[in-house]
Each structure stands twice: as C-alpha cells, then as structure tokens.
C-alpha cells in the first residue's frame, strides 16, 4: 500500500522501503513508533500542510464558588462578599440558584501594610465550609465542604488553549462595548466630526475609511498578547473590566495542527513518508553500530555506521528541502 491511510499502514510502508520482510530489521517496535512521532512532529512544525489557519472562539469565564445550599437572604448583584474564615473579599458577579453557584471576581485579602487595607490576591481564596456574607444585602451562605473555589479567566488574566494550537497570530481587535460607543464617548464624537470631511467620490470615501480605521486604532488598538505553546496559556495584556468582561467572547487567530487521527490523509503525505523512513533507517543504523566490524559466517561484515551515516545525510537533505519547498516564508514587517 503506497498510500498509507493509518499509522499502522505508514509503519509497514516505511519498513518495506527498508527491505522488510525480505530483510530482518534490527529495530524494536517502540523505536519505530518513536520515529513516527518524531516525523509527525517535524511535519507539523515545518510543513505548510502540517498546520491550518484556525479561528478559535472563547468566552471569558469568572471565578466560581459552589455553596452547600441556598443562601439565607438574597445577594445583591456586584456587591462585595467576605469569607468569615479566610477573610477574602470579592465582588459578586452572578448567583445561579439552580446549582447554588456564585460567580465572583477581583478577590482581595488583607496583607501587609496597616493590616486593614485589602490588596488583590489570587493565591488565597475562600475556604471550604466557611460562611460568606454579603456586604450590602447581609445575606449569608456556606461554602461547599468538598468543592474548592476555582479561578476563572478574568482573575487569571489568561485563557487556556488546546494542545492542538501551536501558535497564536493575533486576537481579533475588540469592538467598542456599549458604554464606550455611546454618543457621549470621545471616540464616537471624534469619528462623527470626521464624517463631515468625507467627499462624494469613491476615492474620497476610500481615503476617509482609512482615516476612520486609523482613529479606531488610536482609541482601541490591537490587544497585546503573550503565548507559549508549552504552557497553553494566552495572556491578554489589556484592561480587564473595560476591554474584556466576564462572558465576553474573544476570537483568536491561530495555527492548529492537522491531526492525523482525524485526517488520515496525513499519513500518505510524500514528505512524511520519506522523512519517517529515513528516521527509522537512522535508528536501525544506531542499533547496529555496536556490531561494527563483526564478521558473520560466510565472510559477511556488519557495517552499521555506514547505514547510520547514510541516513543522517539523507535526513539533512530532506530537512533542507523542506525549508526550500514546503516551509512557509517568514512574515516581515514593512514600514
């Protein structure tokens, strides 16, 4: 089968290219699996067919606190709640009566200073089993005895992305929220006054649209982000509470690997077949180096180092080829 449709097919294909079953391959099955994994990883890192442009949407979550039962009284929206044991104070965002869960944000504790001032703190949260009290409503409730509070995106200041996303290009720029887009906002009035300069011709209209986009960039701009694929965390360096709120949706423009478990056509890729075969050949040669110079009956001499060197050179040629033919060019910033 020259067009492998599965991992097992690719394994058999590469072994046949190396002489199996006519030739006995001195390589363990786990080593073959490792070579396939290495081949797939290289393919996804450098080949333009190994990843795809993807737009991932995510809804900003708030921190959650599960209660042992219904509260005594009614919590007021946005009021402060305080833990009787932990001393943690946070702002109530929403109370779900169906599952007796409170969503909150901005946890604070007294630490340092005069001992009476609250400071932002996400390392100390409400304690299980303690009583919380609403600052304005006076309502009380007991925290669930076995379910610890969980921080949300809002307090973490980052969102968690899936393992399949290996790179983030940008966040789609935020649109103005209802508070900022009112007719009394500076941005609205500035853009409104600029509308009077728009001419009647198409060229004037096009130039005016570019000018309005420049105004939007001036007042809104592009969200600053930080991302590392090994932590799978996308940090948003924005003004939380103004630019981003709980339950807001954000769209991430990113690169997602083409998962061979879903798209089995990956296993038949010409580059992947060649590269994986060379990796297995190199591992075979590595295994045989220890027998270098050993003479077998009939005068046959083993030369594992030659096989290892040949495979190494072949891999270097393939890796150079992928840079010239299959790797996407670097995006340069101009201007």
Buried (B, 14 or more C-beta within 10 A) or exposed (E): EEEBEBBEBBBBBBBBBBEBEEEEBBBEEEBBEBBBEBBBEBBBEBBEBBBEEBEBEBEBBBBBBBBBEEBEEEBBEEBBBBBBEBBBBBBBBBBEEEEBBBBBBBBBBBEEEEEEEBEEBBEBBBBBEBBBBBBEBEBBBBBBEEBEBEBBBBBBBBBEBEEBBBEBBEBBEBEBEEEBEEEEBEBBEEBEEBEEEBEEEEEEEEBBEEBBEEEBEEBBEEBEBEBEEEEBBBBBEBEBEEBBBBEBEBBBBBBBBBEBEEEBEBBBBEBBBBBBBBBBBBBBBBBBBEBBEEEEEEEEEBBBBEBBEBBBEBBEEBBEBBEEEBBEEEEEEEE
